[in-house]
Amino acid sequence: MFNKVVLIGRLTKDPELRYTSTNNLPVCSFTLAVNRPYSVQGTERNADFISCTAWRKQAENIHKYVSKGSMVAVEGKIQTRDYMDEKNNVRRYVTEVVCDSVVFLDSKNSNNSDYNAPNENSNKDEEDELPKGNFNNVEDDLPF
């Protein structure tokens, strides 16, 4: 049997970070809006809104580096669970993607202003090693 999910979408709101009460493990919840690959002529494209959960260091990184509107790729597995809503005395059912891997797809400057801050620990020598020049017509030099 095989349970594997790969999604690419945008966060519908800022991710929520919390810690478990027993082990104090970080867990981050977020919802991805994933466009459907088809649409009816003359109508807006539909999207699915998929709940995702990440754990430990990955959860902290998501909370720190992505926000509403960020595009991410998620790899994980679908998990279902249920719990008793004590407030309303109703059994609730949840289907979510438990993330094994989350890749941030936005460019560094597009979403998070922290990326624009200069890195005080950067090494000037490393910057000098980067190639310089005009790379607009690189494809002309390729052998294939």
Backbone bond lengths (Angstrom), bond angles and torsions (degrees), N, CA, C in turn:
res aa  C-N    CA-C-N  psi(-1)  N-CA   C-N-CA  omega(-1)  CA-C   N-CA-C  phi
1 M - - - 1.443 - - 1.520 109.40 -
2 F 1.329 114.56 152.56 1.452 119.97 -171.16 1.523 109.39 -140.49
3 N 1.312 117.65 129.22 1.459 123.05 179.13 1.521 107.88 -132.47
4 K 1.329 117.42 96.35 1.460 122.43 -176.88 1.518 109.06 -139.55
5 V 1.326 116.11 134.15 1.455 122.30 -179.21 1.520 108.56 -129.83
6 V 1.333 116.46 136.60 1.455 122.35 172.64 1.524 107.26 -128.72
7 L 1.331 116.21 124.62 1.458 121.88 -177.75 1.517 110.06 -131.72
8 I 1.317 115.96 147.31 1.461 121.74 169.54 1.516 106.18 -129.67
9 G 1.330 115.79 125.68 1.454 119.47 -178.56 1.508 111.38 -166.88
10 R 1.325 114.50 -173.68 1.460 121.29 -179.47 1.525 110.15 -114.25
11 L 1.331 115.92 144.35 1.458 120.97 177.67 1.528 109.60 -68.54
12 T 1.329 116.49 135.42 1.455 120.99 -179.11 1.524 112.45 -83.96
13 K 1.322 117.15 -19.87 1.464 123.07 176.02 1.518 108.01 -157.85
14 D 1.310 116.74 171.48 1.464 120.31 179.05 1.529 110.11 -60.89
15 P 1.339 117.52 140.97 1.466 119.82 179.56 1.532 111.10 -66.20
16 E 1.326 115.11 150.07 1.467 121.01 -179.21 1.525 109.21 -107.66
17 L 1.330 116.37 121.76 1.463 121.87 179.26 1.525 108.66 -104.87
18 R 1.327 116.15 133.39 1.455 121.52 174.31 1.527 107.53 -143.06
19 Y 1.315 116.27 173.62 1.462 121.59 -178.96 1.521 108.73 -125.40
20 T 1.337 116.15 139.80 1.454 119.84 179.55 1.520 110.06 -65.92
21 S 1.310 115.99 148.75 1.463 120.14 -176.90 1.525 112.30 -75.82
22 T 1.336 117.74 -27.79 1.462 119.68 -176.62 1.523 113.22 -83.78
23 N 1.324 117.89 -51.18 1.477 121.13 -174.96 1.519 113.58 -110.00
24 N 1.337 116.70 -1.19 1.459 121.47 -177.94 1.534 112.01 59.15
25 L 1.340 116.84 35.53 1.463 121.84 177.46 1.528 110.06 -82.41
26 P 1.339 117.42 136.08 1.461 119.35 176.76 1.526 111.02 -72.49
27 V 1.322 116.01 138.00 1.463 122.77 176.20 1.522 107.49 -138.64
28 C 1.316 116.11 133.31 1.459 121.69 -176.77 1.524 108.79 -120.24
29 S 1.314 116.15 131.82 1.462 121.88 177.92 1.521 108.89 -114.77
30 F 1.323 115.32 139.78 1.455 120.46 176.51 1.525 108.97 -155.24
31 T 1.315 115.37 162.34 1.461 121.07 179.52 1.516 108.85 -118.55
32 L 1.328 115.66 132.41 1.460 122.05 177.43 1.515 110.13 -102.59
33 A 1.323 115.96 135.83 1.461 121.72 169.65 1.518 106.75 -96.68
34 V 1.327 116.23 116.44 1.464 121.88 -177.32 1.521 108.21 -116.97
35 N 1.337 116.36 117.68 1.456 120.58 179.98 1.520 111.24 -64.16
36 R 1.309 115.50 141.38 1.455 119.95 172.80 1.518 108.26 -77.46
37 P 1.327 117.32 146.67 1.465 119.86 -174.10 1.528 114.11 -76.33
38 Y 1.306 118.41 -0.25 1.449 120.93 -178.00 1.519 109.29 -132.66
39 S 1.319 115.88 159.45 1.457 120.87 174.30 1.516 108.25 -150.86
40 V 1.290 115.66 156.02 1.456 121.28 177.15 1.516 107.56 -84.59
41 Q 1.318 116.64 136.21 1.460 122.27 -178.48 1.527 110.41 -50.96
42 G 1.329 116.63 126.75 1.450 121.74 176.11 1.519 114.87 85.48
43 T 1.324 118.13 4.05 1.465 119.82 177.90 1.523 109.32 -119.61
44 E 1.317 114.59 165.54 1.465 119.21 177.18 1.517 110.10 -71.37
45 R 1.329 115.11 151.98 1.459 120.89 176.56 1.534 109.16 -70.98
46 N 1.311 117.15 137.96 1.462 122.25 178.90 1.516 110.61 -89.74
47 A 1.321 114.95 158.88 1.468 121.08 178.47 1.518 108.87 -136.16
48 D 1.321 114.76 153.53 1.460 121.71 172.37 1.524 107.10 -103.51
49 F 1.320 116.09 143.45 1.452 122.11 179.65 1.516 107.46 -111.34
50 I 1.334 115.36 112.11 1.460 121.42 -168.90 1.525 110.23 -116.37
51 S 1.328 115.17 125.14 1.469 121.29 178.60 1.519 109.99 -76.06
52 C 1.327 115.83 136.32 1.465 122.06 -179.56 1.526 109.62 -131.67
53 T 1.330 115.02 150.87 1.459 121.84 178.49 1.520 109.10 -135.87
54 A 1.327 115.94 134.28 1.470 121.77 176.28 1.521 108.07 -126.25
55 W 1.328 115.50 152.73 1.462 121.63 -174.90 1.519 111.89 -122.54
56 R 1.314 115.37 161.12 1.457 126.97 172.13 1.533 113.10 57.62
57 K 1.319 118.09 -136.07 1.467 122.56 -175.28 1.530 111.37 -61.97
58 Q 1.312 116.30 -36.92 1.456 120.70 177.87 1.531 110.45 -59.65
59 A 1.331 117.29 -40.39 1.463 121.82 178.04 1.528 110.71 -61.80
60 E 1.319 116.67 -43.97 1.464 120.54 179.61 1.527 111.41 -65.23
61 N 1.324 117.30 -39.60 1.468 120.97 178.95 1.522 111.49 -65.71
62 I 1.312 117.20 -41.57 1.463 120.47 178.11 1.518 109.67 -60.99
63 H 1.319 116.28 -47.40 1.464 120.37 -179.84 1.528 111.50 -61.19
64 K 1.304 116.43 -35.67 1.461 121.45 -176.15 1.535 112.99 -78.29
65 Y 1.339 117.95 -38.39 1.458 120.54 -167.85 1.519 116.54 -110.01
66 V 1.320 120.26 -11.35 1.462 119.58 179.00 1.521 110.22 -122.95
67 S 1.314 115.14 157.89 1.460 120.97 -179.29 1.523 108.57 -147.59
68 K 1.311 115.67 -178.00 1.463 121.08 -179.88 1.525 109.74 -51.55
69 G 1.327 116.36 130.62 1.461 121.76 179.05 1.512 114.65 92.81
70 S 1.319 118.45 -13.35 1.456 121.03 179.71 1.529 110.34 -66.14
71 M 1.332 115.94 140.51 1.459 120.14 176.47 1.522 108.98 -94.54
72 V 1.335 116.01 130.64 1.459 121.73 179.46 1.519 109.90 -136.72
73 A 1.322 114.76 156.41 1.462 122.10 170.91 1.518 106.55 -109.73
74 V 1.314 115.78 133.12 1.460 121.92 -177.24 1.516 108.54 -121.03
75 E 1.321 115.80 134.29 1.464 121.76 171.70 1.518 106.38 -123.62
76 G 1.329 115.97 131.53 1.452 118.84 -178.49 1.505 111.89 -174.74
77 K 1.328 115.01 -151.15 1.463 120.10 -178.95 1.522 109.14 -137.06
78 I 1.324 115.92 149.63 1.461 121.11 176.87 1.517 108.45 -80.24
79 Q 1.318 114.81 135.64 1.455 120.44 179.25 1.531 108.14 -134.49
80 T 1.311 115.65 139.13 1.458 120.48 174.33 1.513 108.33 -115.49
81 R 1.320 114.65 148.10 1.460 119.98 177.46 1.519 107.80 -153.75
82 D 1.301 115.14 165.63 1.455 119.30 175.31 1.513 109.09 -139.11
83 Y 1.314 115.24 158.00 1.459 121.03 178.49 1.520 108.42 -151.37
84 M 1.292 114.96 163.06 1.455 120.98 179.84 1.524 109.17 -95.06
85 D 1.328 116.81 118.89 1.457 122.40 175.27 1.521 107.05 -79.35
86 E 1.327 115.41 98.42 1.467 121.38 -175.11 1.525 112.28 -62.93
87 K 1.327 116.56 -31.62 1.463 120.89 -177.63 1.531 111.21 -64.00
88 N 1.339 116.06 -44.40 1.464 121.02 -177.78 1.521 112.86 -104.34
89 N 1.331 116.43 -2.23 1.461 122.22 -177.61 1.535 111.61 55.04
90 V 1.341 114.93 48.70 1.463 122.15 -178.50 1.524 108.39 -131.79
91 R 1.330 116.55 141.46 1.453 121.37 175.30 1.527 108.35 -80.64
92 R 1.337 116.61 127.66 1.467 122.48 -179.83 1.525 108.96 -108.75
93 Y 1.330 115.49 143.40 1.460 122.00 178.89 1.517 109.15 -117.38
94 V 1.323 116.04 136.68 1.459 122.00 -176.56 1.525 108.88 -128.07
95 T 1.327 116.18 133.53 1.461 122.57 170.75 1.523 106.43 -119.41
96 E 1.323 116.72 127.62 1.462 120.79 -176.28 1.523 110.24 -147.79
97 V 1.323 115.04 164.02 1.455 121.30 173.38 1.526 107.46 -98.39
98 V 1.317 117.09 122.07 1.459 122.05 173.78 1.523 106.51 -91.10
99 C 1.320 116.39 116.92 1.464 122.03 -170.24 1.526 112.18 -78.96
100 D 1.318 115.48 128.79 1.463 121.72 168.91 1.525 109.78 -92.14
101 S 1.342 115.56 -31.81 1.454 120.94 -177.79 1.526 108.87 -149.40
102 V 1.329 116.34 138.61 1.459 122.42 174.95 1.515 107.46 -131.54
103 V 1.333 116.18 125.36 1.464 121.70 -179.96 1.525 107.94 -114.02
104 F 1.327 117.28 129.25 1.457 122.42 179.03 1.533 107.68 -83.15
105 L 1.317 117.23 122.23 1.466 121.03 -173.10 1.518 114.31 -101.95
106 D 1.302 118.61 -13.97 1.459 120.52 178.90 1.515 110.15 -73.74
107 S 1.332 114.83 153.11 1.458 118.11 174.65 1.523 108.67 -69.25
108 K 1.299 116.59 158.52 1.458 121.16 -175.36 1.522 112.08 -59.88
109 N 1.313 118.72 -32.97 1.460 121.28 -174.31 1.530 113.18 -90.20
110 S 1.312 119.02 -9.12 1.456 119.34 -171.26 1.508 115.20 -80.39
111 N 1.336 119.17 -29.18 1.459 118.79 -173.24 1.510 115.31 -124.38
112 N 1.297 119.04 -36.39 1.457 120.35 -168.42 1.517 110.11 -113.92
113 S 1.326 117.05 118.51 1.460 120.36 -177.56 1.522 112.15 -67.59
114 D 1.326 118.65 -20.96 1.462 120.51 178.19 1.525 111.41 -62.23
115 Y 1.334 116.72 -27.49 1.459 119.83 -179.44 1.522 111.58 -68.31
116 N 1.326 117.28 -24.33 1.453 120.38 -176.55 1.520 112.72 -78.42
117 A 1.316 117.09 -14.86 1.456 120.10 -179.78 1.522 109.82 -70.90
118 P 1.334 117.28 139.20 1.470 118.62 179.21 1.520 110.67 -66.46
119 N 1.310 115.16 147.70 1.456 120.95 -179.95 1.526 108.18 -86.95
120 E 1.322 115.93 112.21 1.466 120.12 -177.91 1.525 112.27 -66.73
121 N 1.321 117.41 -21.21 1.459 121.16 -177.27 1.525 112.40 -96.08
122 S 1.332 116.98 6.26 1.462 117.64 -176.82 1.519 110.07 -69.31
123 N 1.311 114.20 148.46 1.453 121.64 -177.90 1.520 108.20 -100.84
124 K 1.329 117.52 117.72 1.456 122.47 -178.01 1.525 111.27 -58.82
125 D 1.341 118.05 -35.01 1.462 120.94 179.76 1.519 111.32 -62.30
126 E 1.347 117.06 -37.21 1.466 119.99 179.23 1.510 110.50 -65.44
127 E 1.343 117.89 -37.30 1.456 120.91 179.39 1.524 110.45 -65.53
128 D 1.339 117.32 -35.95 1.457 120.96 -179.13 1.522 112.25 -68.58
129 E 1.330 118.62 -21.91 1.451 121.62 -178.83 1.524 112.86 -79.03
130 L 1.350 117.56 -13.47 1.451 119.91 -179.69 1.521 109.63 -68.54
131 P 1.337 117.80 141.30 1.458 119.59 179.69 1.517 110.91 -65.77
132 K 1.319 115.29 144.43 1.456 121.17 179.37 1.525 108.20 -119.35
133 G 1.307 115.34 153.94 1.454 119.13 177.51 1.506 111.59 136.23
134 N 1.304 115.25 -177.25 1.452 121.93 -178.46 1.523 108.45 -95.44
135 F 1.322 116.07 117.42 1.451 120.68 -177.69 1.522 111.64 -110.95
136 N 1.327 117.49 24.17 1.466 120.91 -177.03 1.526 112.77 -67.34
137 N 1.321 118.30 -34.40 1.462 121.22 -175.67 1.523 111.54 -113.93
138 V 1.308 117.35 40.97 1.460 121.74 -177.64 1.512 110.38 -63.85
139 E 1.342 118.22 -33.72 1.457 121.37 -176.36 1.526 111.91 -60.64
140 D 1.353 118.44 -27.94 1.449 121.22 179.96 1.516 112.65 -65.69
141 D 1.323 117.33 -24.00 1.455 122.03 -176.57 1.509 113.31 -93.59
142 L 1.341 118.28 -5.51 1.445 120.93 -177.04 1.526 110.71 -75.26
143 P 1.331 117.97 140.07 1.458 121.40 -175.48 1.524 113.60 -79.33
144 F 1.295 119.88 3.99 1.475 120.74 -178.75 1.498 111.55 -132.39
